[in-house]
Amino acid sequence: KIGTIFDWYERWFRSADFHGCLFAHALAEFGDPGHPVFEAVAEHKNGLKRRLRDILEETMPGDRAESAAAAIFMLLEGATLLAQMGQGDDAIRHVRQVAPSIIAASAETR
């Protein structure tokens, strides 16, 4: 399921109309946390992080799933910026290489 999300990002990065994340652009314009645009961006971004967490909770405890989801979310956000800089193929390849290590480390019992 996480791989399907990565597949979507890869297709998005390669699409002719990719110009980075509209939500990130909006956040740069409307940075006041009380502004409705800021709130919409936060809801969208937090929604993706929640989806990642929900998927990971199928295989690990909630606190570990939360940490792994946050790390993968940050990887995707960084990959999106790199894709905007013309490095999308490398960025998503690195996400695919690193994410399994994050998931494995989070799933280990302590």
Helices and strands as residue ranges (DSSP letters): H 2-14, H 22-29, H 36-56, H 62-84, H 88-107
